[in-house]
């Protein structure tokens, strides 16, 4: 399920990423030195724990207990410092990013390489880092207004 990010100060500034792109961006940021503070739930400002799990789409819905039964939880807030550090790590990754070079003959068939195929695109990295530079933001699961 896609992830919706929207700026805390200006909710009209949004970014929607696919599940795999968001995970790829987080993995890339960690590889380039990002240490997350952890996203926080409103009302839990005191108990900030360092956990990358707070950013994963699977953790944006509550567990299997009878009371919650898959209902969406409140969106999580990525604090300003964490957003800026994420942008710095993505900028380092963007500068160091090597495009995949292919011989002309390889365009006739697909190369199946999970390590390459799961990397986020250079455009997704650039848009995410520009979004993070704008400050603190909320993470939530994207729900389309039009049912599928």
N, C-alpha and C positions, 0 to 999 in steps of 0.2 A: 504494500500500500504506500502511495507517495507521502512524502513528508512536507508539511507546510511550515515555512519559517516566516515570521512577520516581526518587523521592528517594534520595539517597545514604545518608543516615542511617537512613531508615525506608523500606525497599523496598515496604512495603504501601501507601504513598502513591503512587498512580499517576495518570496522565492519558493518555488515548488520543485522538489527534486524527487526522482524515483528512489525507491528503497535501496537498490544496488548502488546508485550514484552517491547517495548520502553515506552509506557504509564505506564506499571507496574513498570519499573525501575525508572521512574520519580516520581511516587507516593511513592514508597518505599524510595527514597532519601529524599523527602520532609518530610515523616514521621520520618526520622532519622536526621532531622535538617538542610537539605540543603536549603539555601536561594539563589535562582538564581539571578544573575545580569541581565540576559536576553541575548539572542543571538543577535548579531548585523548584519546588512546588510553592505556590503562593501560601504564605502563612508558616513556612518552614525555613525562614531566613537564617535562624540560628544554627540549624543542623546541616551545614554544608559539608558533604563528604566528597572526597575525590573518587568519582566513579564514571568511567566511560559508558557504563550501561545506561545512565540517564539519557544519553543521546540516541540510543538505539530505538528504532520504531517499535520493536516488540515490547518495550517497556513503557510505551505511551498508552497502553491499554491495561487495565487492571487484571489481576490473575483470575484463577478459577474458583475463588471462594464464592459461596452461594449468594452473598449480598451484592457483589459487583458483577459477576457473570459476564465479563467481556465488555462492560460499559466503558466508554472512553473516560480517562481521567482528565483532570484539569491540565491544560498545556503547561509545559515546563519552561522556566525562564533561564536563559543563558546570560550570565552576568557580564557586564562591560569588559572587565579584565579578561575573562575567558574568551569572549568574542574577539577581542583585539589580539590575544595570543594565538587563537585559531587562525586569524587573518595573517599573522606573521609567519606561521608555519606553512600555510598554503602559498604565501608569496615565495618562500624559499623553495618549495616544491615546484612552483610555476617556473621559476628561473632555471631550475635544474632539470626540468621535464624534457625528456628525450622523445621525440615523435617516433613512431614505429615505421621503420624504413622497409619497403617491400620492393622486390625486383618486379619488373613489368610483367613477367610471366606469372607471378603469384596472384595477380588480379583475376585470373581465370578461375581460381578456386579459393575457398576460404581456409585460412590457417586456424586451426583450433588450438589455442594456447590460453588456458584459463588465467594465467598470470597477466597476460596482455589484455585479454578481452574484458576483464573485470576492472581495469583501471578507469577512473573517471576521465572524461574528455577534458581537454585543455580549456574549453569554453565553460564547462561546469566548475572547474577549479577557479577560473577568473571571476565568474559571476558570484560564487560563494565567498571568495575573499573580499570582493567589493561590498557585498552585503554585510559581512562581518565588520568591516571598517566603519559602518554606520552606527555601531553600538549594540547594546543589549538587545536580545531578540527572544521571541517565544518559539518553541517547537511544539508542533502538534501533528496528528495524522490528518492528511488532506481528505476531505469528504466532498465529492462532487455534488453540485446542486441538481445534476441530472442523473437519475438512477440508470445503472447499466442494464 
